[in-house]
Amino acid sequence: SCEARAADKKGNPVAGAAKTSSMKKCETDAKAAASCETKAIDKNGKPLAGAAKNSFVKKCEADAKG
């Protein structure tokens, strides 16, 4: 979960504004990943699987982050 990932470089939990920022970024990234998963279809409209899906999702997420 995003809350579990809200930690500093040493692995200590963060609080306040740092936690809010971390949670917001994590939730945005999760929504982008879910969106990329749904877009992972081939030219025939069938869902991608395996390495092709992984590659597509990775590129899609990178493009979404800018």
C-alpha positions as CSV (number, residue, x, y, z in Angstrom):
1,S,0.0,0.0,0.0
2,C,1.0,3.6,-0.4
3,E,1.0,4.2,3.3
4,A,3.5,1.4,3.9
5,R,5.8,2.9,1.2
6,A,5.9,6.3,2.9
7,A,9.4,6.1,4.3
8,D,12.6,8.1,4.1
9,K,15.9,7.0,2.6
10,K,16.8,5.2,5.8
11,G,13.5,3.3,5.9
12,N,12.0,5.3,8.7
13,P,8.3,6.2,8.4
14,V,7.6,9.8,7.3
15,A,5.0,12.2,8.7
16,G,3.3,15.5,8.0
17,A,3.9,17.1,4.6
18,A,6.5,14.5,3.5
19,K,3.9,11.7,4.1
20,T,1.2,13.7,2.3
21,S,3.5,14.2,-0.7
22,S,4.6,10.6,-0.8
23,M,1.0,9.4,-0.6
24,K,-0.2,11.7,-3.4
25,K,2.7,10.6,-5.7
26,C,2.1,6.9,-4.9
27,E,-1.6,7.1,-5.6
28,T,-1.0,9.0,-8.9
29,D,1.5,6.3,-9.9
30,A,-0.9,3.5,-9.0
31,K,-3.7,5.1,-11.1
32,A,-1.3,5.4,-14.1
33,A,-0.2,1.8,-13.7
34,A,-3.9,0.6,-13.6
35,S,-4.6,2.7,-16.7
36,C,-1.6,1.2,-18.5
37,E,-2.7,-2.3,-17.6
38,T,-6.1,-1.7,-19.3
39,K,-4.4,-0.2,-22.4
40,A,-2.2,-3.3,-22.8
41,I,-4.0,-4.8,-25.8
42,D,-2.7,-6.0,-29.2
43,K,-3.8,-4.7,-32.6
44,N,-6.6,-7.4,-32.7
45,G,-8.0,-6.2,-29.4
46,K,-6.8,-9.1,-27.3
47,P,-5.0,-8.5,-23.9
48,L,-1.3,-8.7,-24.0
49,A,0.5,-11.2,-21.8
50,G,4.0,-12.1,-20.6
51,A,6.9,-10.1,-21.8
52,A,4.9,-8.1,-24.3
53,K,2.6,-6.9,-21.5
54,N,5.4,-6.1,-19.1
55,S,7.2,-4.1,-21.8
56,F,4.1,-2.2,-22.8
57,V,3.2,-1.3,-19.2
58,K,6.8,-0.2,-18.4
59,K,6.9,2.1,-21.4
60,C,3.4,3.4,-20.7
61,E,4.3,4.2,-17.1
62,A,7.5,5.9,-18.1
63,D,5.6,8.0,-20.7
64,A,3.0,8.9,-18.1
65,K,5.6,10.2,-15.7
66,G,7.1,12.4,-18.4
